[in-house]
Amino acid sequence: MIGIMSDSHDNLNAIKKAVKIFNKNQVDLVIHAGDLISPFTAGEFLKLQAPLEAIYGNNDGEREGLKIAFSDLCLLEDFKDISFASRRIAVIHGNIPPLVESLVQCRKYDIVIRGHSHQFGISTGKTMLINPGECCGYLTGKKSLVLLDPGDLSYEMVEF
């Protein structure tokens, strides 16, 4: 099981809840699609019982601080190409929609994970496109994440 989140925007209460959900569901990997915002959030992510893969988002201005704070968890980058459970996964924040669409259309990936819009959305096809919505709940008033089975690509959107 893969836990997917994005746009936590340093909302510690939301991050704590997301971590509890991921741990309760015994996910094997957590993917964060950007906009962590503050280095102090690393402490909550350290409570994950699964490895973390995370990328920078457009609001992650304190990149050097984030890089240092998250160094025990993962290497932060602007884009990730992940192989997990026989699936090829691209992770991009998504503030450049044509780039996201190109990743979906290139058929190199089984799954493309994006964030940025704060809007939940999943489309299926040759390449599955997942936006888990926003973990922080600031724009939509809804905190959400996704639990994904990489085997059959079934998923559950979890609001918390």
C-alpha positions in Angstrom: 0.0 0.0 0.0 1.2 3.5 -0.9 0.1 6.6 1.1 -0.1 9.7 -1.0 -0.3 13.3 0.2 0.5 16.8 -1.0 0.3 20.4 0.1 0.7 20.0 3.8 1.7 23.7 4.1 3.2 23.1 7.6 -0.2 22.4 9.2 1.2 20.2 12.0 -2.2 19.0 13.2 -3.1 17.8 9.7 0.4 16.2 9.2 0.0 14.4 12.6 -3.4 13.0 11.5 -2.1 11.9 8.1 0.9 10.1 9.7 -1.5 8.3 12.0 -3.7 7.2 9.1 -0.7 6.0 7.2 0.7 4.1 10.2 -2.7 2.6 11.0 -3.1 1.4 7.4 0.5 0.0 7.5 1.5 1.6 4.2 4.8 0.5 2.7 5.7 3.9 1.3 4.5 7.5 1.7 4.8 9.9 -1.2 4.5 13.7 -0.6 3.9 15.7 -3.8 5.3 19.0 -2.5 4.7 22.2 -0.5 6.0 20.9 2.9 6.9 24.6 3.6 8.8 24.5 6.9 11.7 22.5 8.2 10.0 22.0 11.6 7.5 19.6 10.0 10.2 16.9 9.6 9.7 15.9 13.2 6.1 14.7 12.5 7.2 12.9 9.3 9.9 11.0 11.4 7.0 9.3 13.1 6.1 7.5 9.9 6.5 3.7 10.0 7.2 3.6 6.3 9.8 5.3 4.1 9.1 8.8 2.8 9.6 10.1 -0.7 9.0 13.8 -1.0 9.6 16.6 -3.5 9.7 20.4 -3.3 6.7 22.5 -4.2 6.4 26.0 -5.5 6.0 27.4 -2.0 9.0 25.7 -0.5 11.2 28.7 -0.3 13.4 27.5 2.6 14.9 24.7 0.5 18.3 24.5 2.3 16.5 24.2 5.7 14.1 21.6 4.3 17.0 19.6 2.8 18.8 19.5 6.1 15.7 18.8 8.2 14.5 16.0 6.0 18.0 14.5 5.4 17.2 11.5 7.7 13.9 10.9 5.8 14.6 11.4 2.2 16.4 13.4 -0.5 14.2 16.3 -1.5 14.2 17.1 -5.2 11.9 18.9 -7.7 10.9 15.7 -9.5 11.1 12.0 -8.6 11.1 8.9 -10.7 10.3 6.0 -8.4 10.1 2.3 -9.0 8.0 0.5 -6.4 6.1 -2.8 -6.4 6.7 -3.2 -10.1 5.2 0.2 -10.9 7.0 3.2 -12.4 5.9 6.4 -10.6 6.6 10.1 -11.5 6.1 12.7 -8.7 5.9 16.3 -9.6 4.3 19.2 -7.7 2.4 20.2 -10.9 2.5 23.9 -11.0 3.2 23.6 -14.8 0.1 21.7 -16.1 1.6 21.0 -19.6 4.5 19.2 -18.0 2.1 17.0 -15.9 0.2 16.2 -19.1 3.4 15.3 -20.9 4.3 12.9 -18.2 0.9 11.2 -18.5 1.0 11.1 -22.3 4.6 9.8 -22.6 3.4 6.3 -21.3 6.7 5.8 -19.5 4.9 5.8 -16.1 2.2 3.7 -14.6 1.3 6.5 -12.1 1.9 10.2 -12.1 1.4 11.9 -8.8 0.9 15.7 -8.6 -0.2 18.3 -6.1 -0.3 22.2 -6.3 -4.0 22.7 -7.2 -5.3 21.5 -3.7 -8.0 19.7 -5.6 -8.5 16.0 -5.3 -8.7 14.2 -8.6 -7.8 10.8 -10.1 -8.0 9.8 -13.7 -7.3 6.3 -15.0 -6.1 5.0 -18.3 -2.7 3.8 -19.5 -1.2 6.1 -17.0 -3.1 6.9 -13.7 -3.0 10.5 -12.6 -3.4 11.2 -8.9 -3.8 14.5 -7.1 -4.5 13.6 -3.4 -5.9 17.1 -2.8 -4.6 19.1 0.1 -3.4 17.8 3.4 -3.6 21.2 5.0 -7.3 21.9 4.3 -6.6 25.7 3.8 -8.2 26.3 0.4 -11.0 23.7 0.2 -11.7 23.2 3.9 -11.1 19.4 3.2 -8.0 17.6 4.4 -7.4 14.6 2.2 -4.9 11.9 1.2 -5.0 8.7 -0.9 -4.3 5.1 -0.1 -3.3 3.2 -3.2 -2.8 -0.5 -3.8 0.0 -0.6 -6.4 -1.0 -4.1 -7.4 -4.4 -3.5 -8.9 -4.3 0.3 -8.7 -7.4 0.4 -6.5 -7.5 3.4 -4.2 -9.3 5.1 -1.4 -9.5 8.9 -0.9 -9.5 9.6 2.8 -10.9 12.8 4.3 -9.8 13.6 7.8 
